[in-house]
Amino acid sequence: MPATFLYCGIDISGTTIDICIQTSNQTFEHHQLPNTAAGFKALLKLCPGDYWFVMEGTGAFHLPLCFYLHQKQSKYSVVNALQIKRYIQMHLERSKTDKIDAKHICMYGIERHPAQYEMPCEQYFECKTLNNAIETLTQEITSFSNKIYALQQLKVDNTVVQKRIVVL
């Protein structure tokens, strides 16, 4: 990876993205933007040119930004959240705020040069969605089966309740 890249560390939550931008004079700037398309557009305005964006994988919160950066052909990395957590611990950071996390994510990028994220194909996301639905339904079936079993263990007539659960 060329040394000409500057880094932008991104801490993502459901509603906001905290960013820490490495400047050309090796200082850091912090900004907080909405986790929306308008916020993503503002992010690229704050980081013109050759920036490498680094964020942690946060379940689903980081995906809209990934899709946006991918569409804009920006360079970015998605780092395992545990790696970031251990990196922060290694630096003996005791405070935990989104602003501090964004700075550490930026520093992680500067020091470690994480690999560029490879966006999975559309079928991957379809399969993942189906798999999540199957897991959820399986858990619900198990839960209802356990409730029916518990009702069967009672010494009272509860066939009406059992039938209603089976209907669900």
N, C-alpha and C positions, 0 to 999 in steps of 0.2 A: 504494500500500500504506500503510495507516495507520501512524503512528509509535507506536501503542500496543503493537506486537508486541515481545516480547523474543526473542532468538535462541538457538538451541541448535545448535552445530556438532558434527557426528558424523563420526568417522573409523571406518570399518567394515573389519574383517578377517574371516577365516573363522570365528573362534571368539569374538571379542569386539567390542564397540563402545565406543570411547572418546568421551566426550561432554564438551563444554565449554558450560556454561550461563551466559548473561548474566543477572546478577541485577538486581533493581530498583534497587539502588544502584550500578549500572554496574561491578560487579566480576565476576569469572569463577569458577565452580566446576568442578572436574574430577571425573568419575566414570568408572569402567570397569564395564561390564555384559556379561553373556554375550550372544552373538548368537543369542538364542533368544526364543521367545514370552514367557517369564518376564522376560527382559531388556527386551523392548519394553514390557511392562506396567510394569516399574519405571521406565523412561524417562518414561512419561506421568505417573507419580506424582511424579517429580522436577521435572517441567515442567508444573505445573497452569496452567490459564488460557490466555492468548493467547500461545503460543510458536510461532515459525516455525522449523521444523527444516530445517537445511541439511546436505546430505551430498554426497560426490562419487560419480559413477557408477563402480562398481567391478566391472564385468562382471556377475556374478551375486550377489555378496555383499550388495548393497544391496537387492535385490528383495524378500526377505521383509519387511524393515522398511517398504518402500514399500507393500506390500500391507496391512500392519498399520495404518500411518498413514492410508492411504486408507479402510480400513474404519472407522476411528475418526473420520473426517472432520477430520483434523488438517491444518494448512497445512504444506507442505514443498516443498523445491526439491531437485532433483538436478542438480549442476553437473558439467560436463566436468572430468575429472581433470587435464587439461593446464592448464585455467584456474586451478585451485587451485594447481597446481605453480608456475605463473608468478607468481601472487599471492604465494606464500610467498617465491619468489626476489626479487620486487620489494621485499620487506621485509627483505632481506639476512639471512634466517634461515639459519644454518649447521648447526644441530642438526636432526636428523630423528627424532622419536619420534611415536608415535600421539597422545600427550597434546598435543604442540606442534602437530601437524597439526589436531587437533580445535579448538584455540584459533584457529588461523588460519582454519579453515573458518567458525567463529562470527564472527570479525571480518569475513570476506568477506561474510557475510550482512548484518551491520550496515551495512557501507559500500556494498555493491552492490545490496542488495534484489533478489536473483535471482527470476525468475518462478516462479510455482507450477507444480509438475510436473503434467502431464496424463497420467494413467494410461492406457496403451494398452488397447484392447479385448482380449478373450480370444483372438480370432482372430489378433491380432498375435503373441502368445506361441506359439500353435500353429504359425504360419508360420515364426517364428524357429527353433523347435525342429526342424521339418522341414528348413529350410535348413541348419542346423548338421549334421544327420545326413547330408544329401546331400554337403556339403563334406567331411565326415570320410570317407565312403565313396569319394568321388572321389580323395582323397589316398591312401587305402589301395590302390585299384585302380592308380593311377599307381605307387605303390611296388612292388607285385607285378609290374607290367609291366616296370619297370626291373630287377628282380631276374631275371626270365626272360630279358630281353635280355642281361644280364651273363653269365648261365649259358650262353647260346647262343654267346657270344664265346670261351668256353674251348675248348681243343683236346682235351677229354676227353669221353667219353660220359656225359652227365648227364640223359638223357631221363627216368629215374625221378624225379629231383629236380624237373625241370620239370613233370612230370605231377602230382606232389604239390602243387606251388605252385598249379597251375591249379585243382585240386580245392578248395583253400581259397577 
